[in-house]
Amino acid sequence: VDLAAQIFAKTNEKANFVDTRFSNLITGLDAKKFDLVLSGLYITKERLEKVDMVPYYMTTEAVIALAGSDYQPKVRDDLCGKTVASQKGSLFPEQLRKMSEESCVAKGKAPIKVREFETSPESVQALLAKAVDAQYDDASVAKSTVDKLKGRVLISSTEPFFPILGGIAVRKGDTAMLQKVQSGLDALKASGEYGALIAKYNLQAPTDEDIAKYMPK
């Protein structure tokens, strides 16, 4: 919300915000229910086939566990045979299944059991209720969760998992909106406002090299 407001302030416009489920973001954009999506959306080859995207942060994933629990998973192999919560409609369930096949099943270990929830807070509640063994989420979201719950949970993982770019999505071919977003973002970078927002929300600003390396071809 902060970033969108500041991007459009550069062109003397006001952003109106529409709250919707994560799984409805791309379909809602395509149906013209809104003009762009700015919601922690990872840039993937599949998404770029449907929308155009401007990269604005870089992140990875983290595993959250209950504080004081005997189970403190650090790397992907530690998730084998465990039930892990993740957000429906995100890349997380797919990533967990990939890890399950490569790090667990292929080595003769029990697979990761993936439970999908509509939102990250619902995944956290499942962890607090001990309905799952751990939660798998975006690293920046995980840090915010730990801060909000004040010691009830912690980030136990030490592995970065899947480094990836996050982007602002606009409808395919909407060059006017794409250019407006890019120019607004460039202006925020020049003024230092972008750097302050990235730090505030525990994100990482991608370098030109990062974008060249991680932007899907």
C-alpha positions, -999 to 999 in steps of 0.1 A, spaced: 0 0 0 28 25 9 47 18 -22 17 20 -45 6 53 -29 41 68 -34 44 56 -70 12 73 -81 19 104 -60 48 110 -84 22 116 -112 -3 134 -89 -27 105 -89 -43 86 -61 -42 48 -58 -75 31 -48 -70 -3 -31 -90 -35 -36 -86 -63 -11 -90 -98 -25 -77 -134 -21 -42 -141 -33 -55 -169 -56 -77 -143 -73 -50 -117 -81 -42 -127 -117 -77 -136 -127 -90 -103 -112 -64 -83 -131 -73 -101 -163 -110 -94 -157 -102 -57 -152 -114 -56 -116 -82 -36 -109 -54 -21 -130 -24 -36 -113 -14 -61 -86 11 -52 -58 8 -80 -33 41 -98 -28 37 -115 -62 67 -136 -73 79 -132 -109 77 -166 -126 78 -177 -163 42 -189 -160 30 -155 -147 49 -136 -173 29 -155 -199 -3 -139 -185 9 -105 -172 37 -80 -175 57 -74 -143 81 -48 -129 106 -62 -104 109 -43 -71 122 -66 -44 140 -98 -39 134 -124 -13 135 -161 -4 114 -183 19 116 -193 56 103 -219 79 85 -209 111 83 -232 141 68 -229 176 92 -214 200 103 -239 226 93 -269 204 116 -299 200 110 -296 163 132 -268 148 137 -276 111 168 -259 96 171 -273 61 147 -289 36 156 -325 46 143 -316 81 108 -312 66 105 -349 55 76 -367 71 62 -335 86 30 -315 80 38 -280 67 13 -251 63 15 -228 33 -6 -202 14 -30 -214 -13 -24 -198 -47 12 -190 -39 43 -208 -52 49 -223 -17 29 -255 -20 46 -262 -54 80 -255 -38 73 -278 -9 62 -306 -32 94 -302 -53 115 -304 -21 95 -334 -10 102 -353 -42 139 -343 -44 150 -343 -7 126 -368 8 110 -394 -15 141 -397 -37 162 -405 -6 137 -430 7 123 -407 34 86 -399 41 72 -371 20 63 -336 32 26 -333 39 15 -299 26 -16 -282 40 -28 -252 21 -46 -222 37 -62 -192 21 -40 -167 39 -7 -166 58 -25 -157 91 -46 -189 88 -14 -209 83 1 -193 115 -31 -201 134 -28 -238 124 8 -238 137 -2 -222 170 -30 -248 173 -4 -275 166 -25 -287 136 7 -285 115 44 -289 124 57 -258 107 48 -230 84 65 -221 51 63 -185 40 80 -156 24 110 -145 45 98 -110 50 63 -121 60 79 -146 83 99 -119 100 67 -98 105 49 -128 119 76 -134 145 76 -97 155 38 -97 158 36 -129 179 63 -117 203 82 -149 210 55 -175 204 71 -185 171 105 -182 155 123 -186 121 141 -219 125 154 -224 90 189 -216 79 186 -225 43 176 -197 18 155 -222 -3 145 -204 -36 158 -168 -41 133 -150 -63 122 -116 -75 89 -100 -65 71 -77 -89 42 -54 -97 19 -69 -123 -1 -51 -149 -23 -65 -177 -5 -80 -206 1 -53 -232 -9 -24 -209 23 -4 -218 10 29 -204 5 15 -169 37 -5 -171 57 27 -180 39 47 -153 48 21 -126 84 18 -138 89 56 -139 73 61 -105 95 34 -91 126 49 -106 117 83 -91 113 67 -57 147 51 -60 163 84 -69 147 102 -40 157 75 -14 120 67 -5 122 33 -21 152 23 0 134 34 32 103 13 23 123 -18 14 141 -16 48 109 -10 67 93 -42 54 123 -64 57 128 -68 20 159 -68 -2 165 -44 -31 176 -64 -61 207 -52 -80 208 -51 -118 228 -83 -116 201 -99 -95 174 -89 -120 195 -102 -149 201 -135 -131 166 -142 -116 142 -126 -141 126 -155 -160 136 -157 -196 
